[in-house]
Every structure is written in C-alpha cells, then in structure tokens.
Amino acid sequence: MRKYTETHEWIDLKGDTATIGITRQGIQEIGGVAYVEFPKVGLELERGQDACVIESTKAAIDIQAPLSGTVCAVNTQLKDEIAKINNSPEEQGWLFQIKLQDKSEMNLLLEKSSYESLIGG
C-alpha cells in the first residue's frame, strides 16, 4: 500500500514496516539531490519529527517522519550512488524504513489520487 504526504514524501507499507522516500515531484521542486544525512538505525521517531536532511543544488531540506516508529534501515546505497535518488526516487532512491508504532497513522496520509490532485496531475 503506497500513500503520500503534502510535502512530497511517499510511504510504502509492508506488514508493520514503512519504506519512506521523496516523490519525483519533490525532487523536481528541490533540484538535484547531492547528499543525504540519514537518521540513525534504532532512532525512535514521532510523526512530524525531523528524520533526515536532503541537500540539493538549491537548499537543505528537513524530511519529517510521516509516521511514528523506530528506524530499522537506511538506504546506504545512496552514499555511493546518490544519482539513484534523482533518477529513481520512488523505487531505488528510498531514504529510510521504520517499524511502525501505530498502523492507523497511515489513514492520515494521502491516497494517490489526492496527491496527484494536490500537485496538479
């Protein structure tokens, strides 16, 4: 199940683990990503808390946790292949995964059709 945020993050839920990344629209708006500062594995995040930082050609952007949970993985491939986030942001360019505290928070996120309406798609 994939959901979205108004700030251009996507969330894929499998079981109780959510994979989080930035959408193509988000990448277009911030410019090419040059660096990602990942959250630490094991970090407890509350929904809305700053989770990681993306540095682009235009600015540094804080990515907030769209859901509450514990960081269980980060996409270390981006350290050596940052182009993956620019070329494949919604597949290979994922940022981090969290083990959810409360799956019902997924209901607070946008469906694909709502996100597409938001971005004018």
C-alpha positions in Angstrom: 0.0 0.0 0.0 1.5 3.4 -1.1 0.5 6.7 0.5 1.8 10.2 0.2 2.3 13.4 2.2 1.6 17.0 1.2 5.3 17.6 1.5 6.1 15.1 -1.3 7.1 12.0 0.6 5.9 8.6 -0.4 5.3 5.7 2.1 5.1 2.0 1.2 3.7 -0.2 3.9 4.6 -3.9 4.1 3.5 -5.6 7.3 4.4 -3.2 10.0 7.4 -1.7 8.1 7.1 1.5 6.2 9.6 2.5 3.5 9.9 6.3 3.0 11.2 8.3 0.2 10.7 11.6 -1.7 8.5 11.8 -4.8 9.5 12.8 -8.3 7.6 16.0 -7.8 9.6 16.7 -4.6 12.9 16.0 -6.5 11.9 18.4 -9.3 11.0 21.1 -6.8 14.2 21.0 -4.8 16.6 20.3 -7.7 19.2 17.5 -7.9 20.0 15.9 -4.6 23.7 16.0 -3.7 23.8 14.5 -0.2 21.5 12.7 2.3 22.0 12.8 6.1 20.3 9.7 7.3 18.6 9.0 10.6 20.4 6.6 12.9 19.1 3.0 12.9 17.3 2.5 16.2 16.1 6.1 16.5 12.6 6.5 17.7 10.7 9.0 15.6 7.3 10.7 16.3 5.1 11.6 13.4 6.2 15.1 12.2 9.7 15.0 13.8 12.7 15.8 11.6 14.1 12.5 10.4 16.8 13.2 7.9 18.2 16.0 5.8 18.4 16.2 2.0 20.9 18.6 0.5 20.1 19.7 -3.1 21.6 22.1 -5.5 19.2 24.7 -4.2 18.9 24.1 -0.4 19.0 21.8 2.5 15.6 20.3 3.3 14.5 18.6 6.5 12.4 15.4 5.8 9.9 14.8 8.6 8.8 11.4 9.7 5.3 10.8 8.2 4.6 8.1 10.7 5.8 7.2 14.3 8.1 4.3 14.7 11.7 3.1 15.0 14.2 3.5 12.2 15.1 0.0 11.1 17.1 0.6 7.9 18.6 3.4 5.8 19.4 3.2 2.1 23.2 3.1 2.3 23.4 2.6 -1.5 22.7 6.3 -1.8 26.1 7.1 0.0 28.0 5.8 -3.1 25.3 6.3 -5.7 23.4 9.5 -4.9 22.1 9.6 -8.5 19.6 6.8 -7.6 17.5 9.3 -5.6 17.5 11.7 -8.6 16.9 9.0 -11.3 14.7 6.6 -9.4 13.3 8.5 -6.3 10.2 6.3 -6.0 11.9 3.0 -6.4 15.7 2.6 -5.7 16.0 6.1 -4.2 14.1 5.3 -0.9 15.5 7.0 2.2 14.8 5.0 5.3 12.5 2.4 6.8 10.6 2.5 10.1 8.9 -0.2 12.1 5.5 1.4 12.9 4.2 2.0 16.4 0.6 2.6 15.1 -0.5 1.4 11.6 -3.7 3.6 11.9 -1.5 6.7 11.2 -1.5 5.5 7.6 -5.1 6.8 7.5 -3.7 10.3 8.0 -1.8 10.2 4.7 -3.0 10.9 1.1 -4.2 8.4 -1.4 -2.5 8.6 -4.8 -5.5 10.4 -6.4 -5.5 13.0 -3.7 -1.7 13.5 -4.0 -2.0 13.8 -7.8 -4.8 16.5 -7.4 -2.5 18.3 -5.0 0.4 18.5 -7.5 -1.9 19.2 -10.4 -1.5 15.8 -12.0 
